[in-house]
């Protein structure tokens, strides 16, 4: 199973700021999910996400000027 991991880089600390993970059953779905998340965060449409804590995470990162990183990795 592939996971799409969203985290942020705070230049004032050594460890990444944890965000959230989305799981996909196929690599095609994971790549599509990554592209969708990148586009939604870039365009600001993430504010319509149903998960408020995810919206709050992206808002906090943007307010602090932290780089948001989205990557795919194999789980299991």
N, C-alpha and C positions, 0 to 999 in steps of 0.2 A: 504494500500500500504506500502511496506517496502522500506526503504532507506538504502543504504550503504554509510556510512560517512567516509571520510578520513581526518584526521587532524594530527597535530604534537604536541609534548610536548617539549617546550623550557624550560629548567630547570631554566632559569633566569626570567621567568615571571609566574604569577599565572594563566592566562587564556590560553587555548590551541590556537595554531596557526591554523586558519581556512584553510581548503584545499578545498575539493569539495564533492558533494553528487551525487550519482547515484541512480535512482529510479527503482524499479522492481515491476511488477504486482503480483508476487507470491513469497512465502517464498523460494521455490526451486531456483528460479532465483536469489534472493538476496544472498542466501548462495553460489551459484555458482559464482556470481559476486565478492563477498568478497574473495573467494579462488583464483580467477583469478588475482585480484588486488594484493593480497599478493605475489603470485608467480611472477608476472611481475615486481613488485618493487624489490623483492629479487634478481631476475635474471638480472635485468638491462634492460629488454625488454620494460619497460615503455617509453624508449626514442623513441620508434616507435609509440607512441600514437598520434592521430591526433590533440588533444587539446594541443597546445603548452603551455598554461598557467598551465595545469596540470603537464606537463613535467617539467616546470620551478619550480613549487611548490615542486615536489619530489627532484629535483636537489638542491634547496635551503636548504631543510631539511637535505639531506645527507651531503651537504657541511658544515653545521653548527653542524652536529652530533646529530640532534634532532631525537627522537624516533617517527616514523610514526605509527599511530594507525588507524586501520580499524575496524569498527563495524557496525552491522546491528541494525536498530531500526524501530519501527512501526511509521508511519506518518498518522495522521488523524483519 
